Amino acid sequence: MAITAVQLREVVQRLIEAGQWQDGDLPILLVADAGYDLHRLTFLLADLPVEVLGGLRSDRVMRRPTPPRVYNPEGGRPPRHGGEFVFGQPGTWGEPDQQTTTATTRYGTATTMAWDRLHPKLTRGAAWIEHDMELPLTEGTVIRLTVKRLPSGGEPNPVWLWWSGTGANAADVDRLWQTFLRRFKQTLGWTTPKIRNPEAADRWTWLILAAHTQLRLARPLATDLRRPWEKPAPPERLTPSRVRRGFRNLRWKMPCPAGAPKPTRPGPGRPPGSPNQHRAPRHDVGRILATGEAHQRPAHHKKGTKPRRTT
């Protein structure tokens, strides 16, 4: 998560330097899937004009705001967390702060319920194991989205979202869940190559974005070559993956500025038996024990310490 935060920080700083975000604009919305630690990411990027939106698993438990402090003659520390908000127990939800209903063409009626100022009860482990100060209270808005149907015909399950902002109105709730459904999902091989350094990963990402944009612009030229289990889609609603399927029908319509290839023989390549002189660099994983010392392989695990079999 620390690496993800560093990469996002660099992207946000480049957007600000390029003038694509200025004072007075809405915060930059970062959309993530359920596999990310949204609360840790919010804490690491708290000094930037960003908001985090992402999915949550349906077995999560949140806490309500800290209750008002009441004098206790017996003393003791006042509570930091309010009552539990269990996703799987509707009796703990209470009345939502916002509730919206929207008619959609793909999902039927979409209903949302939002609860304000909910936060998780963090523990000093995993990403927070080296946090010396008191664990933060990352309050946000929990949104529960339900739809009437799915385009695939499957059974729709509720979708739980968490937004790092508070005080959302009905328009904010609709904007958030619609943005989450339109998040960038890779189908063009973004994670296929084994990138060896961040610079190459950055170049490959921009190439994927350029290809994604070209496929969007080629919508009017493509025909919907759908799978047998997919529903028809109008030309203005074709996804980049569907446009890509029809590329073989688009190629003969497009001009080719490149000249005809000249016949030649393939290069000799590396001679057989010669080693590769440009091997990929290997990096130490850097395993650290709980005592703070570097991990070392035990002596009986090292090569050459076991007797060789002779029979």
C-alpha positions in Angstrom: 0.0 0.0 0.0 2.9 2.3 0.6 4.1 1.8 -3.0 0.6 2.5 -4.3 0.4 5.7 -2.3 3.8 6.9 -3.6 2.7 6.2 -7.2 -0.6 8.0 -6.7 1.1 10.9 -5.1 3.4 11.3 -8.1 0.4 11.2 -10.5 -1.6 13.8 -8.5 1.5 16.1 -8.3 1.9 15.8 -12.1 -1.8 16.7 -12.6 -1.4 19.8 -10.4 1.8 20.9 -12.1 0.1 20.5 -15.5 -2.7 22.8 -14.4 -5.4 20.1 -14.7 -6.4 20.7 -11.1 -6.5 24.2 -9.5 -7.7 25.7 -6.2 -11.5 25.6 -6.1 -11.9 22.5 -8.2 -13.5 19.3 -6.8 -11.1 16.9 -5.2 -9.5 14.3 -7.4 -11.5 11.1 -7.0 -9.4 7.9 -6.7 -11.5 4.8 -7.4 -10.2 1.4 -6.2 -11.5 -2.2 -5.9 -12.1 -4.1 -2.7 -8.6 -5.5 -2.6 -7.1 -2.1 -1.5 -6.8 -0.8 2.1 -8.9 2.3 1.5 -8.4 3.7 5.0 -4.6 3.3 4.9 -4.6 5.0 1.5 -6.7 7.9 2.8 -4.3 8.4 5.7 -1.2 8.4 3.5 -2.7 10.9 1.0 -4.4 13.2 3.6 -2.3 16.2 2.6 -3.4 16.0 -1.1 -6.6 17.3 -2.7 -7.9 13.7 -3.2 -10.8 11.6 -2.1 -10.8 7.8 -2.0 -13.7 5.7 -3.2 -13.6 1.9 -3.2 -15.5 -1.3 -2.7 -15.7 -3.2 0.6 -16.3 -6.8 1.4 -19.8 -7.8 2.6 -18.4 -9.1 5.9 -16.9 -5.9 7.2 -17.7 -4.2 10.5 -17.6 -0.4 10.9 -18.0 1.8 13.9 -20.2 4.8 14.4 -18.9 8.3 15.5 -17.4 8.7 19.0 -20.3 9.2 21.4 -20.4 12.4 23.5 -18.3 12.2 26.6 -20.4 11.6 29.8 -19.0 12.0 33.2 -18.3 8.7 34.9 -17.7 8.8 38.6 -15.8 5.5 38.4 -13.2 7.1 36.1 -11.7 5.3 33.2 -10.9 6.3 29.6 -13.8 7.6 27.5 -14.7 5.4 24.5 -13.1 6.2 21.1 -15.6 4.3 19.0 -19.4 4.2 18.8 -21.7 1.3 18.2 -21.0 -1.4 15.6 -22.3 -1.2 12.0 -22.2 -4.8 10.8 -22.8 -5.2 7.0 -24.4 -8.6 7.4 -26.8 -7.6 10.2 -29.4 -5.1 9.0 -30.5 -4.6 12.7 -27.3 -2.6 13.3 -27.7 -0.2 10.4 -30.3 2.2 11.6 -31.9 4.8 9.4 -29.7 5.9 6.5 -28.6 9.5 6.2 -29.3 9.5 2.4 -31.4 7.2 0.2 -31.8 7.4 -3.6 -33.5 5.5 -6.3 -32.4 5.7 -10.0 -33.8 4.1 -13.1 -31.0 2.7 -15.3 -31.1 0.9 -18.7 -28.6 -1.8 -17.8 -29.4 -2.6 -14.2 -33.0 -1.7 -13.8 -33.8 0.3 -10.6 -30.7 1.1 -8.6 -31.3 1.8 -4.9 -28.7 3.3 -2.6 -28.5 3.9 1.1 -25.7 5.9 2.7 -24.6 6.3 6.3 -22.3 9.2 7.3 -19.3 9.3 9.5 -18.5 5.6 9.8 -14.9 4.3 10.4 -13.2 1.0 11.1 -11.6 0.0 14.4 -8.0 -0.2 13.4 -5.6 -2.6 15.1 -1.8 -2.2 15.5 -0.9 -4.8 12.9 -0.2 -5.2 9.2 0.2 -1.7 7.7 -0.1 0.0 11.1 2.5 -2.0 12.9 5.1 0.8 12.7 2.6 3.6 13.5 4.0 5.1 16.7 1.2 7.5 17.4 -2.4 6.8 18.3 -4.3 5.1 15.5 -6.4 7.6 13.5 -10.1 7.6 13.0 -10.7 7.7 9.3 -14.3 8.7 9.1 -16.2 8.4 5.8 -19.5 7.5 4.1 -20.7 3.9 3.6 -22.9 3.3 0.6 -25.0 0.2 -0.1 -26.0 -0.3 -3.7 -28.6 -2.7 -4.9 -29.8 -3.2 -8.4 -32.8 -5.1 -9.9 -30.9 -7.1 -12.5 -27.5 -7.7 -14.0 -26.7 -7.6 -17.7 -25.4 -11.2 -17.5 -28.7 -12.4 -16.0 -27.1 -13.5 -12.7 -28.4 -12.9 -9.2 -27.5 -9.3 -8.2 -25.8 -9.0 -4.8 -25.5 -5.8 -2.8 -22.4 -3.7 -3.4 -20.8 -1.9 -0.4 -18.7 1.2 -1.1 -16.7 3.5 1.2 -16.0 7.1 0.4 -13.4 9.1 2.4 -15.7 12.2 2.4 -18.5 13.1 4.8 -21.7 15.0 4.6 -22.7 13.6 1.2 -26.1 14.7 -0.2 -28.2 12.7 -2.6 -26.4 14.0 -5.7 -23.1 13.0 -4.2 -24.3 9.5 -3.5 -25.5 9.0 -7.1 -22.3 10.5 -8.5 -20.1 8.1 -6.4 -21.8 4.8 -7.2 -22.1 5.7 -10.9 -18.4 6.6 -10.9 -17.5 3.3 -9.3 -19.3 1.3 -11.9 -17.4 3.2 -14.6 -14.0 2.7 -13.1 -11.1 1.7 -15.4 -11.0 -2.1 -15.8 -8.2 -3.5 -17.9 -9.1 -5.9 -20.8 -6.3 -4.8 -23.1 -3.4 -6.6 -21.4 -2.3 -4.0 -19.0 -1.0 -6.5 -16.5 0.1 -9.1 -19.1 3.8 -8.0 -19.5 6.3 -8.6 -16.8 7.5 -5.0 -16.3 11.0 -4.8 -14.6 11.1 -1.1 -13.6 8.6 1.7 -12.8 9.6 3.7 -15.8 8.7 0.9 -18.2 5.4 0.4 -16.3 4.6 4.1 -16.7 5.2 4.0 -20.5 3.1 0.8 -20.9 0.3 2.4 -19.0 0.2 5.4 -21.3 0.3 3.1 -24.3 -2.8 1.2 -23.0 -4.6 4.5 -22.3 -3.8 5.7 -25.9 -5.1 2.4 -27.3 -8.2 2.7 -25.1 -8.9 6.2 -26.4 -8.4 5.1 -30.0 -10.9 2.2 -29.6 -13.4 4.7 -28.1 -13.1 7.0 -31.1 -13.5 4.0 -33.5 -17.0 3.2 -32.1 -18.9 4.5 -35.2 -16.8 2.3 -37.5 -17.2 -1.0 -35.6 -19.9 -3.6 -35.7 -21.1 -5.3 -32.5 -19.4 -8.7 -32.7 -20.9 -10.0 -29.4 -20.5 -13.4 -27.8 -23.5 -15.7 -27.8 -24.2 -14.9 -24.1 -23.8 -11.2 -24.4 -26.7 -8.8 -25.1 -26.7 -6.4 -28.1 -25.4 -2.9 -27.5 -26.0 0.2 -29.6 -23.0 1.6 -31.5 -22.6 4.5 -29.0 -22.4 2.1 -26.1 -19.8 -0.4 -27.4 -17.0 -1.2 -25.0 -13.4 -1.0 -26.1 -13.1 -4.8 -26.0 -16.1 -5.2 -28.4 -14.6 -2.6 -30.7 -11.3 -4.5 -30.7 -13.1 -7.6 -31.8 -14.1 -5.9 -35.0 -10.6 -4.5 -35.8 -10.1 -7.0 -38.6 -13.1 -5.4 -40.3 -11.8 -1.9 -39.7 -8.3 -2.4 -41.0 -9.2 -2.4 -44.7 -11.2 0.8 -44.3 -8.3 2.7 -42.7 -5.4 4.3 -44.6 -1.9 2.9 -44.1 0.8 5.6 -44.0 3.6 3.0 -43.7 5.4 1.8 -46.8 5.5 -1.7 -47.9 8.0 -3.8 -46.0 11.2 -4.7 -47.8 12.2 -8.4 -48.0 15.1 -9.3 -45.8 16.6 -12.0 -43.8 16.3 -12.3 -40.0 19.2 -11.2 -37.9 21.7 -13.8 -36.6 20.7 -13.2 -33.0 22.8 -14.4 -30.1 25.1 -17.3 -31.1 24.0 -20.7 -29.6 25.7 -21.5 -26.3 26.6 -17.9 -25.5 25.2 -16.5 -22.2 23.0 -13.5 -22.0 25.1 -10.5 -21.2 22.1 -8.3 -20.1 20.5 -10.3 -17.4 17.6 -8.8 -15.5 18.6 -7.3 -12.1 17.5 -9.2 -9.0 16.5 -7.5 -5.8 16.7 -8.7 -2.3 13.3 -9.2 -0.7 14.6 -7.7 2.5 12.9 -9.9 5.1 13.1 -8.4 8.5 12.4 -10.3 11.7 10.3 -9.0 14.6 13.5 -8.2 16.5 14.6 -5.8 13.7 17.4 -8.1 12.4 17.7 -9.2 8.8 16.6 -12.7 8.0 19.3 -15.2 7.4 18.9 -18.7 6.1 19.7 -21.4 8.7 23.0 -23.2 8.3 21.3 -26.6 7.6 19.4 -25.0 4.7 22.5 -23.8 2.9 23.8 -25.6 -0.1 26.6 -28.1 0.4 25.9 -28.8 4.1 24.1 -32.1 3.5 26.1 -35.3 2.8 25.9 -36.5 -0.7 24.3 -39.9 -1.3 26.7 -42.5 -2.5 24.2 -45.5 -2.8 
